[in-house]
Amino acid sequence: MDNLKQFLFAGDADGLTKEVERLLKENIAPDKILNEGLVAGMAIVGVRFKSNEIFIPEVLISADAMHAGMKVLEPYLAEAGVKPKARVVIGTVKGDLHDIGKNLVMMLLKGAGFQIEDCGIDVHPEKFIEAIKSTDAGILAISSLLTTSMSNMRLTIDALKEHNLREKVKVMIGGAPITKGFADEVGADGYGKDAAEAVDLANEFIQMKFKV
Ligand code: B12
């Protein structure tokens, strides 16, 4: 497991996939490789990012290595019936085309064991609703980088209410202009200042024993 973490920290996708394959050959359980190796490693990446020990490029290359390892691992996880922690629908709000931060949040959430449905950018509230309905997701994560599009977060939360989904779905929002005060104002369940906080929030949502 330590080897896996070292490959993750170094962003060595090739080394990581070979190590995952080696561990699988040794009959190490796929969920152990996932949780004690990859997820635990990405959690450390998240902590280092939060404390400014590492920066966005390092997080991105670690996340890429994680994805490479996951590609090898996924069929084994499916075979073993390992379920994701929860399903998360994510997207950048209507009117906004920025997606670098949203993708970073998505990568760390994936790294933490969440299943992600990415709606992309410029997402109309109804598109979020469709994605939530089709995936039965319990968490919605919305990003906005523009002050002009922030208000569409409120419209998306209102749409959840109109579709009777508000009780079922926990909402987190984030992006450079977003604040905790704004999150409270629009009725979100949480605000994260960065991708590591998004993971903390998602874990808190699950711990609330919310059905996701
Ligand atoms: C890159 C960039 C672009 C790129 C986007 C490329 C892409 N694929 O995303 C391009 C060139 C396309 C672009 C376009 C525009 N941009 Co621009 N852009 C930026 C820039 C320089 C960086 C944004 C970024 O990627 N940051 C890095 C990421 C990692 O940080 P982040 O997005 O904040 O995300 C982190 C957190 O906020 C948080 N987070 C993000 N989302 C979420 C979601 C959840 C749920 C949670 C919990 C956390 C979370 O976690 C992330 C990781 O830690 C910013 C300036 C800045 N310093 O922010 C301007 C900026 C956002 N843009 C700006 C503007 C004005 C525009 C344009 C209108 C420019 C124009 N006149 O055409 C257009 C808008 C187009 C549109 N409709 O969206 C302004 C916004 C001003 C404002 N107050 O509204 C900024 C602030 C620049 C400025 N100082 O004027 N832009």
Boltz pocket constraint, residues with backbone or C-beta under 6 A from the ligand:
constraints:
  - pocket:
      binder: B
      contacts: [[A, 56], [A, 95], [A, 96], [A, 97], [A, 98], [A, 99], [A, 100], [A, 101], [A, 102], [A, 104], [A, 105], [A, 140], [A, 141], [A, 142], [A, 143], [A, 144], [A, 145], [A, 146], [A, 147], [A, 148], [A, 172], [A, 173], [A, 174], [A, 175], [A, 176], [A, 177], [A, 191], [A, 192], [A, 193], [A, 194], [A, 195], [A, 196], [A, 197], [A, 198]]
      max_distance: 6.0
